[in-house]
Amino acid sequence: MRFNYQKFLSYAIPLFLAAVAGVILAVQIRQVALSHSDNQGTFYSFANGFTNYKQIRQEWRPRIASTFLAGQYMNLFPETSGNNTDPLLIQVALGTWTGFWFFFCCLIMVLLFKEKSLLFIFGTFVGVLFAYTNGMGIMRLYPWDMLALFVFCCFIALIRTKHEAWLPVFIPLAMVFKETALVLVVALLFWPGASWKKRIFFTAITLIAGLGLKSIVDLITENPAPLFSMTYRDYHTMDLMARQITPQSDSLFAISLFKSNLQRIFSLRLDSPFFIDAGLLTVLYILPIKKRAIAMLKSIAGLFLIGNMLFSVIIEYRIWFEVIPLALYGLHIYFYETESAPAALIAEKN
Protein backbone atom coordinates (compact mmCIF):
# COMPACT_ATOMS: atom_id res chain seq x y z
CA MET A 1 0.00 0.00 0.00
CA ARG A 2 1.30 3.42 -0.98
CA PHE A 3 2.04 5.75 1.92
CA ASN A 4 -0.15 8.87 1.79
CA TYR A 5 1.93 11.64 3.33
CA GLN A 6 -0.87 14.22 3.03
CA LYS A 7 -3.26 11.99 4.96
CA PHE A 8 -0.59 11.32 7.55
CA LEU A 9 -0.06 15.06 8.12
CA SER A 10 -3.81 15.66 8.48
CA TYR A 11 -3.64 13.58 11.66
CA ALA A 12 -0.03 14.07 12.79
CA ILE A 13 0.02 17.88 12.81
CA PRO A 14 -3.19 18.33 14.83
CA LEU A 15 -2.10 15.66 17.32
CA PHE A 16 1.32 17.27 17.74
CA LEU A 17 -0.18 20.71 18.31
CA ALA A 18 -2.73 19.25 20.74
CA ALA A 19 0.08 17.63 22.74
CA VAL A 20 2.05 20.89 22.86
CA ALA A 21 -1.03 22.86 23.92
CA GLY A 22 -1.71 20.25 26.61
CA VAL A 23 1.78 20.72 28.03
CA ILE A 24 1.36 24.50 28.05
CA LEU A 25 -1.98 24.14 29.80
CA ALA A 26 -0.45 21.78 32.39
CA VAL A 27 2.20 24.39 33.19
CA GLN A 28 -0.44 27.11 33.45
CA ILE A 29 -2.43 25.03 35.94
CA ARG A 30 0.44 25.26 38.41
CA GLN A 31 -0.71 28.85 39.03
CA VAL A 32 -4.25 27.68 39.79
CA ALA A 33 -3.74 24.39 41.65
CA LEU A 34 -3.24 25.98 45.07
CA SER A 35 -5.68 28.87 44.59
CA HIS A 36 -8.20 27.35 47.02
CA SER A 37 -8.30 24.48 49.50
CA ASP A 38 -11.32 22.97 47.72
CA ASN A 39 -9.14 22.18 44.71
CA GLN A 40 -6.99 19.70 46.60
CA GLY A 41 -9.92 18.54 48.72
CA THR A 42 -12.07 17.48 45.78
CA PHE A 43 -9.23 15.72 43.96
CA TYR A 44 -8.38 13.72 47.10
CA SER A 45 -12.00 13.21 48.18
CA PHE A 46 -12.11 9.66 46.82
CA ALA A 47 -8.41 8.86 47.28
CA ASN A 48 -8.83 7.59 50.82
CA GLY A 49 -12.01 5.60 50.47
CA PHE A 50 -15.74 5.94 50.03
CA THR A 51 -16.41 6.82 53.66
CA ASN A 52 -14.40 10.02 53.41
CA TYR A 53 -16.02 10.83 50.07
CA LYS A 54 -19.46 11.00 51.68
CA GLN A 55 -18.27 13.97 53.75
CA ILE A 56 -17.84 16.39 50.84
CA ARG A 57 -20.48 18.98 49.99
CA GLN A 58 -23.80 17.49 48.95
CA GLU A 59 -23.91 19.16 45.52
CA TRP A 60 -20.60 17.50 44.61
CA ARG A 61 -21.47 13.94 45.63
CA PRO A 62 -23.48 13.05 42.47
CA ARG A 63 -20.29 13.62 40.41
CA ILE A 64 -18.99 10.33 41.72
CA ALA A 65 -17.43 9.10 38.46
CA SER A 66 -15.25 12.22 38.17
CA THR A 67 -14.12 12.15 41.78
CA PHE A 68 -13.50 8.40 41.65
CA LEU A 69 -11.21 8.72 38.62
CA ALA A 70 -9.44 11.69 40.20
CA GLY A 71 -8.99 9.79 43.46
CA GLN A 72 -7.42 6.80 41.70
CA TYR A 73 -5.16 9.16 39.78
CA MET A 74 -4.06 10.99 42.92
CA ASN A 75 -3.23 7.62 44.53
CA LEU A 76 -0.49 7.27 41.94
CA PHE A 77 1.35 10.04 43.76
CA PRO A 78 2.98 9.64 47.22
CA GLU A 79 1.79 11.40 50.34
CA THR A 80 -1.95 11.21 49.68
CA SER A 81 -2.71 12.61 53.10
CA GLY A 82 -4.76 15.62 52.18
CA ASN A 83 -3.40 18.89 53.54
CA ASN A 84 0.02 17.39 54.31
CA THR A 85 0.77 16.68 50.66
CA ASP A 86 3.72 18.49 49.09
CA PRO A 87 2.40 21.64 47.29
CA LEU A 88 4.68 21.06 44.31
CA LEU A 89 3.30 17.54 43.96
CA ILE A 90 -0.23 18.92 43.95
CA GLN A 91 0.70 21.37 41.20
CA VAL A 92 2.22 18.63 39.06
CA ALA A 93 -0.67 16.21 39.64
CA LEU A 94 -3.43 18.70 38.84
CA GLY A 95 -1.48 20.11 35.90
CA THR A 96 -0.94 16.74 34.25
CA TRP A 97 -4.55 15.73 34.94
CA THR A 98 -5.78 18.82 33.08
CA GLY A 99 -3.27 18.42 30.25
CA PHE A 100 -4.13 14.76 29.69
CA TRP A 101 -7.89 15.33 29.54
CA PHE A 102 -7.39 18.28 27.23
CA PHE A 103 -5.44 16.01 24.87
CA PHE A 104 -8.14 13.32 25.01
CA CYS A 105 -10.74 15.96 24.06
CA CYS A 106 -8.57 17.03 21.13
CA LEU A 107 -8.03 13.41 20.09
CA ILE A 108 -11.77 12.98 19.59
CA MET A 109 -11.87 16.05 17.38
CA VAL A 110 -8.85 14.94 15.34
CA LEU A 111 -10.51 11.61 14.63
CA LEU A 112 -13.70 13.38 13.61
CA PHE A 113 -12.38 16.34 11.64
CA LYS A 114 -8.70 15.60 10.80
CA GLU A 115 -6.96 18.83 9.70
CA LYS A 116 -10.10 20.87 10.39
CA SER A 117 -9.77 19.88 14.03
CA LEU A 118 -7.29 22.76 14.43
CA LEU A 119 -10.29 25.01 15.05
CA PHE A 120 -11.35 22.75 17.93
CA ILE A 121 -7.84 22.34 19.33
CA PHE A 122 -7.00 26.02 19.59
CA GLY A 123 -10.57 27.03 20.37
CA THR A 124 -10.68 24.61 23.30
CA PHE A 125 -7.23 25.70 24.42
CA VAL A 126 -8.07 29.41 24.66
CA GLY A 127 -11.47 28.64 26.19
CA VAL A 128 -9.96 26.59 29.00
CA LEU A 129 -7.04 28.95 29.43
CA PHE A 130 -9.45 31.85 29.87
CA ALA A 131 -10.92 30.24 32.99
CA TYR A 132 -7.47 29.45 34.41
CA THR A 133 -5.93 32.89 33.95
CA ASN A 134 -5.26 35.10 36.96
CA GLY A 135 -7.70 37.97 37.23
CA MET A 136 -10.43 36.23 35.25
CA GLY A 137 -13.31 35.80 37.66
CA ILE A 138 -13.30 33.30 40.53
CA MET A 139 -10.58 30.69 40.07
CA ARG A 140 -11.17 27.08 41.07
CA LEU A 141 -9.97 23.72 39.73
CA TYR A 142 -12.15 20.65 40.27
CA PRO A 143 -11.94 17.06 38.91
CA TRP A 144 -15.18 17.31 36.97
CA ASP A 145 -14.21 20.44 34.99
CA MET A 146 -12.23 18.71 32.25
CA LEU A 147 -14.33 15.54 32.41
CA ALA A 148 -17.47 17.57 31.70
CA LEU A 149 -15.66 19.04 28.70
CA PHE A 150 -14.70 15.52 27.59
CA VAL A 151 -18.31 14.33 27.95
CA PHE A 152 -19.56 17.14 25.71
CA CYS A 153 -16.85 16.33 23.15
CA CYS A 154 -18.12 12.74 23.13
CA PHE A 155 -21.62 14.12 22.58
CA ILE A 156 -20.41 16.01 19.50
CA ALA A 157 -18.88 12.75 18.25
CA LEU A 158 -22.24 10.95 18.60
CA ILE A 159 -24.08 13.73 16.79
CA ARG A 160 -21.45 14.04 14.09
CA THR A 161 -21.44 10.31 13.35
CA LYS A 162 -25.27 10.16 13.47
CA HIS A 163 -25.42 7.86 16.49
CA GLU A 164 -28.24 9.71 18.25
CA ALA A 165 -29.74 6.35 19.20
CA TRP A 166 -27.01 6.02 21.84
CA LEU A 167 -27.97 9.27 23.59
CA PRO A 168 -30.60 7.69 25.91
CA VAL A 169 -27.80 5.52 27.32
CA PHE A 170 -24.99 8.05 27.07
CA ILE A 171 -26.70 10.97 28.82
CA PRO A 172 -27.66 9.22 32.09
CA LEU A 173 -24.15 7.72 32.36
CA ALA A 174 -22.61 11.12 31.61
CA MET A 175 -24.56 12.63 34.50
CA VAL A 176 -22.47 10.75 37.07
CA PHE A 177 -19.50 12.76 35.79
CA LYS A 178 -21.43 16.03 36.09
CA GLU A 179 -25.17 16.48 36.19
CA THR A 180 -25.06 19.26 33.56
CA ALA A 181 -25.09 16.48 30.94
CA LEU A 182 -28.87 16.39 31.45
CA VAL A 183 -29.24 19.43 29.15
CA LEU A 184 -28.14 17.21 26.26
CA VAL A 185 -31.63 15.64 26.17
CA VAL A 186 -32.58 18.63 24.01
CA ALA A 187 -30.68 16.95 21.16
CA LEU A 188 -33.25 14.16 21.10
CA LEU A 189 -35.91 16.69 20.12
CA PHE A 190 -33.81 17.44 17.01
CA TRP A 191 -33.21 13.77 16.11
CA PRO A 192 -32.97 13.71 12.29
CA GLY A 193 -35.40 11.36 10.59
CA ALA A 194 -37.28 10.47 13.79
CA SER A 195 -40.98 11.17 14.25
CA TRP A 196 -42.11 13.62 16.90
CA LYS A 197 -43.65 10.76 18.86
CA LYS A 198 -40.31 8.96 18.92
CA ARG A 199 -38.41 12.13 19.86
CA ILE A 200 -40.71 12.96 22.78
CA PHE A 201 -40.74 9.35 23.99
CA PHE A 202 -36.96 9.01 24.10
CA THR A 203 -36.56 12.48 25.60
CA ALA A 204 -38.88 11.50 28.45
CA ILE A 205 -37.20 8.10 28.93
CA THR A 206 -33.77 9.72 29.02
CA LEU A 207 -34.90 12.33 31.55
CA ILE A 208 -36.36 9.66 33.80
CA ALA A 209 -33.26 7.46 33.50
CA GLY A 210 -30.88 10.35 34.14
CA LEU A 211 -32.73 11.67 37.17
CA GLY A 212 -33.24 8.13 38.44
CA LEU A 213 -29.54 7.30 38.24
CA LYS A 214 -28.67 10.57 39.95
CA SER A 215 -31.11 9.76 42.76
CA ILE A 216 -29.50 6.34 43.21
CA VAL A 217 -26.07 7.94 43.50
CA ASP A 218 -27.49 10.45 45.99
CA LEU A 219 -28.84 7.63 48.14
CA ILE A 220 -25.58 5.67 47.96
CA THR A 221 -23.57 8.72 48.99
CA GLU A 222 -26.10 9.52 51.77
CA ASN A 223 -26.92 12.86 50.24
CA PRO A 224 -29.30 14.78 52.54
CA ALA A 225 -31.20 16.07 49.49
CA PRO A 226 -31.67 13.20 47.01
CA LEU A 227 -32.31 14.34 43.43
CA PHE A 228 -32.34 18.04 44.39
CA SER A 229 -28.78 18.09 45.70
CA MET A 230 -27.84 21.62 44.66
CA THR A 231 -27.74 23.99 47.61
CA TYR A 232 -27.15 27.69 48.10
CA ARG A 233 -25.98 27.36 51.67
CA ASP A 234 -22.39 28.52 52.21
CA TYR A 235 -22.08 29.16 48.49
CA HIS A 236 -19.30 31.67 47.83
CA THR A 237 -19.88 33.17 51.26
CA MET A 238 -17.44 36.04 50.82
CA ASP A 239 -19.13 37.12 47.61
CA LEU A 240 -22.56 37.06 49.27
CA MET A 241 -21.32 38.97 52.28
CA ALA A 242 -19.92 41.65 50.00
CA ARG A 243 -23.41 42.10 48.53
CA GLN A 244 -25.06 41.77 51.96
CA ILE A 245 -27.55 39.11 50.85
CA THR A 246 -29.25 37.19 53.62
CA PRO A 247 -31.72 34.83 51.94
CA GLN A 248 -34.61 33.39 53.91
CA SER A 249 -35.09 30.46 51.52
CA ASP A 250 -33.49 28.81 48.53
CA SER A 251 -36.15 30.24 46.21
CA LEU A 252 -35.48 33.80 47.39
CA PHE A 253 -31.78 33.15 47.11
CA ALA A 254 -32.21 31.92 43.53
CA ILE A 255 -33.90 35.20 42.63
CA SER A 256 -31.14 37.19 44.35
CA LEU A 257 -28.44 35.18 42.59
CA PHE A 258 -30.17 35.60 39.23
CA LYS A 259 -30.33 39.38 39.71
CA SER A 260 -26.71 39.47 40.76
CA ASN A 261 -25.68 37.50 37.69
CA LEU A 262 -27.62 39.89 35.47
CA GLN A 263 -25.70 42.77 37.02
CA ARG A 264 -22.43 40.97 36.28
CA ILE A 265 -23.38 40.57 32.63
CA PHE A 266 -24.09 44.25 32.07
CA SER A 267 -21.42 45.68 34.35
CA LEU A 268 -18.20 47.14 32.98
CA ARG A 269 -15.47 44.76 34.04
CA LEU A 270 -12.27 43.50 32.45
CA ASP A 271 -13.34 39.88 32.94
CA SER A 272 -16.78 40.47 31.43
CA PRO A 273 -19.16 37.50 31.08
CA PHE A 274 -19.28 38.41 27.38
CA PHE A 275 -15.76 36.91 27.25
CA ILE A 276 -16.87 33.52 28.64
CA ASP A 277 -14.86 30.72 27.01
CA ALA A 278 -12.78 33.44 25.32
CA GLY A 279 -15.92 34.77 23.65
CA LEU A 280 -17.21 31.43 22.36
CA LEU A 281 -20.45 31.57 24.36
CA THR A 282 -21.32 35.01 22.97
CA VAL A 283 -20.46 33.91 19.43
CA LEU A 284 -22.69 30.85 19.68
CA TYR A 285 -25.69 32.96 20.70
CA ILE A 286 -25.25 35.46 17.86
CA LEU A 287 -24.44 32.80 15.23
CA PRO A 288 -27.15 32.66 12.53
CA ILE A 289 -29.11 29.43 12.33
CA LYS A 290 -27.71 28.19 9.04
CA LYS A 291 -28.58 24.57 9.76
CA ARG A 292 -30.87 22.68 12.07
CA ALA A 293 -27.87 21.42 14.03
CA ILE A 294 -26.98 25.00 14.97
CA ALA A 295 -30.49 25.48 16.37
CA MET A 296 -29.96 22.37 18.48
CA LEU A 297 -26.60 23.61 19.80
CA LYS A 298 -28.03 27.04 20.63
CA SER A 299 -31.00 25.43 22.43
CA ILE A 300 -28.71 23.28 24.59
CA ALA A 301 -26.52 26.29 25.39
CA GLY A 302 -29.62 28.37 26.21
CA LEU A 303 -30.85 25.83 28.75
CA PHE A 304 -27.32 25.63 30.14
CA LEU A 305 -27.25 29.42 30.53
CA ILE A 306 -30.52 29.45 32.46
CA GLY A 307 -29.21 26.79 34.84
CA ASN A 308 -26.01 28.70 35.54
CA MET A 309 -27.88 31.95 36.04
CA LEU A 310 -30.04 30.32 38.74
CA PHE A 311 -27.52 28.07 40.48
CA SER A 312 -24.03 29.48 39.91
CA VAL A 313 -21.88 32.56 40.15
CA ILE A 314 -21.34 33.04 36.43
CA ILE A 315 -17.87 34.59 36.75
CA GLU A 316 -16.52 31.26 37.98
CA TYR A 317 -15.68 30.62 34.37
CA ARG A 318 -14.73 26.95 34.57
CA ILE A 319 -18.46 26.14 34.86
CA TRP A 320 -18.86 27.05 31.18
CA PHE A 321 -16.46 24.46 29.74
CA GLU A 322 -19.34 22.35 28.45
CA VAL A 323 -20.29 25.09 25.99
CA ILE A 324 -16.87 25.09 24.29
CA PRO A 325 -17.49 22.03 22.04
CA LEU A 326 -21.00 23.26 21.26
CA ALA A 327 -19.76 26.66 20.11
CA LEU A 328 -16.86 25.29 18.10
CA TYR A 329 -19.04 22.73 16.34
CA GLY A 330 -21.53 25.48 15.55
CA LEU A 331 -18.75 27.56 14.01
CA HIS A 332 -17.54 24.55 12.04
CA ILE A 333 -21.01 23.96 10.62
CA TYR A 334 -21.55 27.62 9.79
CA PHE A 335 -18.22 28.28 8.06
CA TYR A 336 -17.16 24.92 6.65
CA GLU A 337 -20.25 22.89 5.80
CA THR A 338 -22.29 23.52 2.68
CA GLU A 339 -26.03 24.00 2.60
CA SER A 340 -26.78 20.70 0.88
CA ALA A 341 -25.24 17.58 -0.53
CA PRO A 342 -25.75 18.70 -4.17
CA ALA A 343 -23.89 21.94 -3.46
CA ALA A 344 -21.02 19.94 -1.99
CA LEU A 345 -20.85 17.79 -5.11
CA ILE A 346 -20.75 20.83 -7.36
CA ALA A 347 -17.99 22.40 -5.30
CA GLU A 348 -16.00 19.16 -5.46
CA LYS A 349 -16.28 19.02 -9.26
CA ASN A 350 -15.14 22.62 -9.61
C-alpha atoms as one frame of an Amber mdcrd trajectory, in Angstrom:
protein
   0.000   0.000   0.000   1.304   3.420  -0.976   2.035   5.754   1.915  -0.150
   8.870   1.786   1.929  11.644   3.334  -0.866  14.223   3.033  -3.258  11.990
   4.959  -0.588  11.321   7.553  -0.056  15.058   8.123  -3.806  15.655   8.475
  -3.635  13.583  11.664  -0.031  14.072  12.786   0.024  17.882  12.805  -3.190
  18.333  14.829  -2.097  15.664  17.321   1.320  17.268  17.736  -0.181  20.707
  18.305  -2.731  19.245  20.739   0.080  17.632  22.740   2.049  20.887  22.861
  -1.031  22.864  23.915  -1.713  20.254  26.609   1.782  20.718  28.027   1.358
  24.500  28.046  -1.976  24.140  29.804  -0.449  21.778  32.388   2.199  24.388
  33.185  -0.437  27.114  33.447  -2.426  25.026  35.938   0.439  25.264  38.412
  -0.714  28.850  39.035  -4.247  27.682  39.790  -3.741  24.394  41.653  -3.236
  25.984  45.073  -5.676  28.871  44.588  -8.203  27.351  47.018  -8.299  24.481
  49.500 -11.316  22.974  47.724  -9.137  22.180  44.713  -6.988  19.697  46.598
  -9.920  18.542  48.724 -12.068  17.483  45.777  -9.231  15.722  43.955  -8.375
  13.720  47.097 -12.001  13.212  48.181 -12.110   9.661  46.821  -8.406   8.859
  47.278  -8.825   7.594  50.824 -12.005   5.596  50.475 -15.739   5.939  50.027
 -16.415   6.823  53.659 -14.404  10.021  53.405 -16.024  10.831  50.073 -19.464
  11.003  51.678 -18.273  13.971  53.751 -17.839  16.391  50.836 -20.477  18.977
  49.988 -23.800  17.494  48.951 -23.907  19.163  45.516 -20.599  17.497  44.609
 -21.472  13.940  45.633 -23.480  13.046  42.471 -20.293  13.618  40.409 -18.993
  10.330  41.721 -17.425   9.101  38.458 -15.250  12.216  38.166 -14.117  12.155
  41.780 -13.499   8.402  41.647 -11.207   8.716  38.623  -9.443  11.690  40.204
  -8.986   9.788  43.458  -7.420   6.802  41.703  -5.162   9.158  39.784  -4.055
  10.985  42.919  -3.233   7.624  44.529  -0.487   7.273  41.937   1.349  10.039
  43.759   2.979   9.637  47.216   1.793  11.402  50.345  -1.954  11.205  49.679
  -2.706  12.607  53.101  -4.764  15.615  52.181  -3.404  18.892  53.535   0.020
  17.388  54.308   0.767  16.684  50.658   3.724  18.486  49.089   2.402  21.636
  47.294   4.684  21.057  44.313   3.301  17.542  43.960  -0.233  18.915  43.945
   0.695  21.368  41.199   2.220  18.628  39.057  -0.671  16.214  39.640  -3.429
  18.703  38.837  -1.482  20.108  35.899  -0.937  16.739  34.245  -4.547  15.727
  34.941  -5.776  18.816  33.079  -3.272  18.424  30.254  -4.131  14.757  29.691
  -7.889  15.326  29.543  -7.387  18.278  27.228  -5.435  16.014  24.868  -8.142
  13.320  25.011 -10.735  15.962  24.056  -8.574  17.028  21.128  -8.030  13.412
  20.088 -11.770  12.979  19.593 -11.871  16.049  17.377  -8.853  14.943  15.343
 -10.506  11.605  14.633 -13.701  13.383  13.608 -12.375  16.339  11.635  -8.701
  15.598  10.803  -6.961  18.829   9.697 -10.103  20.873  10.394  -9.766  19.876
  14.033  -7.291  22.760  14.426 -10.288  25.011  15.053 -11.347  22.751  17.926
  -7.845  22.343  19.333  -6.996  26.018  19.593 -10.572  27.031  20.365 -10.678
  24.613  23.296  -7.229  25.701  24.425  -8.066  29.413  24.655 -11.475  28.644
  26.187  -9.965  26.586  28.996  -7.038  28.949  29.433  -9.449  31.851  29.869
 -10.924  30.240  32.991  -7.472  29.451  34.411  -5.934  32.886  33.954  -5.255
  35.103  36.960  -7.697  37.972  37.226 -10.433  36.232  35.247 -13.306  35.796
  37.659 -13.302  33.300  40.533 -10.585  30.691  40.066 -11.168  27.076  41.066
  -9.971  23.717  39.732 -12.154  20.655  40.271 -11.938  17.065  38.912 -15.180
  17.315  36.966 -14.209  20.444  34.995 -12.227  18.709  32.253 -14.328  15.540
  32.414 -17.472  17.567  31.700 -15.661  19.043  28.703 -14.702  15.517  27.594
 -18.311  14.332  27.948 -19.564  17.136  25.707 -16.848  16.328  23.154 -18.123
  12.739  23.133 -21.620  14.125  22.584 -20.407  16.011  19.504 -18.885  12.747
  18.250 -22.240  10.946  18.599 -24.078  13.732  16.791 -21.452  14.044  14.087
 -21.444  10.306  13.350 -25.268  10.163  13.469 -25.422   7.861  16.490 -28.238
   9.706  18.253 -29.742   6.347  19.205 -27.011   6.022  21.842 -27.968   9.269
  23.594 -30.599   7.687  25.912 -27.803   5.521  27.321 -24.992   8.048  27.069
 -26.703  10.972  28.817 -27.659   9.221  32.094 -24.154   7.722  32.360 -22.608
  11.122  31.607 -24.562  12.628  34.500 -22.467  10.748  37.065 -19.504  12.765
  35.791 -21.430  16.025  36.094 -25.173  16.481  36.194 -25.057  19.257  33.565
 -25.095  16.475  30.943 -28.872  16.394  31.448 -29.245  19.435  29.147 -28.144
  17.212  26.258 -31.626  15.645  26.171 -32.578  18.630  24.012 -30.677  16.953
  21.163 -33.253  14.156  21.103 -35.914  16.689  20.124 -33.814  17.443  17.014
 -33.213  13.770  16.112 -32.973  13.711  12.286 -35.403  11.358  10.590 -37.276
  10.472  13.787 -40.983  11.169  14.247 -42.110  13.617  16.902 -43.652  10.762
  18.857 -40.307   8.961  18.923 -38.407  12.126  19.860 -40.706  12.957  22.780
 -40.737   9.355  23.989 -36.957   9.012  24.097 -36.561  12.483  25.600 -38.884
  11.498  28.453 -37.201   8.104  28.927 -33.766   9.720  29.020 -34.899  12.331
  31.546 -36.360   9.661  33.804 -33.263   7.460  33.495 -30.883  10.352  34.141
 -32.726  11.670  37.174 -33.242   8.126  38.438 -29.538   7.295  38.239 -28.666
  10.573  39.945 -31.110   9.756  42.757 -29.498   6.337  43.210 -26.069   7.944
  43.499 -27.491  10.451  45.993 -28.837   7.629  48.142 -25.578   5.670  47.963
 -23.565   8.722  48.994 -26.102   9.517  51.767 -26.918  12.864  50.244 -29.298
  14.778  52.537 -31.199  16.074  49.494 -31.669  13.196  47.013 -32.310  14.341
  43.427 -32.336  18.036  44.393 -28.784  18.086  45.695 -27.845  21.621  44.658
 -27.739  23.993  47.615 -27.154  27.689  48.102 -25.979  27.362  51.671 -22.388
  28.522  52.210 -22.080  29.161  48.487 -19.303  31.672  47.828 -19.880  33.173
  51.255 -17.443  36.035  50.822 -19.132  37.118  47.607 -22.561  37.061  49.268
 -21.319  38.973  52.284 -19.924  41.646  49.999 -23.413  42.100  48.529 -25.064
  41.773  51.960 -27.552  39.111  50.851 -29.249  37.194  53.625 -31.721  34.829
  51.940 -34.609  33.385  53.910 -35.091  30.458  51.518 -33.494  28.808  48.530
 -36.150  30.239  46.209 -35.482  33.801  47.392 -31.776  33.146  47.108 -32.209
  31.920  43.535 -33.898  35.197  42.634 -31.139  37.186  44.350 -28.442  35.184
  42.591 -30.168  35.604  39.227 -30.332  39.382  39.710 -26.708  39.466  40.761
 -25.681  37.495  37.688 -27.618  39.891  35.467 -25.697  42.769  37.025 -22.432
  40.969  36.280 -23.381  40.569  32.629 -24.091  44.248  32.074 -21.417  45.683
  34.348 -18.202  47.141  32.983 -15.473  44.757  34.041 -12.273  43.499  32.454
 -13.345  39.882  32.936 -16.782  40.467  31.433 -19.156  37.502  31.075 -19.275
  38.409  27.384 -15.761  36.914  27.246 -16.870  33.520  28.637 -14.858  30.723
  27.006 -12.778  33.444  25.320 -15.924  34.773  23.649 -17.214  31.432  22.357
 -20.448  31.570  24.364 -21.323  35.006  22.967 -20.456  33.914  19.434 -22.691
  30.851  19.681 -25.685  32.957  20.697 -25.249  35.459  17.859 -24.445  32.801
  15.235 -27.151  32.665  12.529 -29.108  29.425  12.331 -27.707  28.186   9.044
 -28.577  24.568   9.759 -30.867  22.675  12.070 -27.869  21.425  14.028 -26.975
  24.996  14.971 -30.487  25.483  16.374 -29.958  22.365  18.485 -26.601  23.615
  19.797 -28.031  27.035  20.632 -30.997  25.430  22.430 -28.710  23.282  24.588
 -26.523  26.289  25.386 -29.619  28.372  26.208 -30.846  25.829  28.747 -27.324
  25.628  30.143 -27.248  29.422  30.534 -30.519  29.447  32.459 -29.207  26.794
  34.840 -26.013  28.699  35.545 -27.885  31.951  36.041 -30.043  30.321  38.738
 -27.522  28.075  40.478 -24.029  29.484  39.905 -21.884  32.561  40.149 -21.335
  33.038  36.426 -17.870  34.588  36.746 -16.521  31.256  37.984 -15.684  30.618
  34.369 -14.733  26.950  34.572 -18.461  26.143  34.861 -18.860  27.051  31.179
 -16.464  24.459  29.744 -19.343  22.352  28.450 -20.294  25.092  25.995 -16.872
  25.094  24.287 -17.487  22.032  22.040 -21.004  23.257  21.256 -19.763  26.660
  20.112 -16.859  25.289  18.102 -19.042  22.728  16.342 -21.534  25.480  15.550
 -18.748  27.563  14.008 -17.538  24.551  12.038 -21.013  23.963  10.618 -21.548
  27.624   9.785 -18.217  28.280   8.059 -17.164  24.918   6.650 -20.249  22.895
   5.802 -22.286  23.519   2.685 -26.027  23.998   2.598 -26.782  20.705   0.883
 -25.237  17.582  -0.533 -25.745  18.699  -4.175 -23.894  21.936  -3.456 -21.023
  19.937  -1.993 -20.845  17.789  -5.114 -20.749  20.834  -7.362 -17.986  22.402
  -5.301 -16.001  19.164  -5.463 -16.277  19.024  -9.262 -15.143  22.623  -9.613
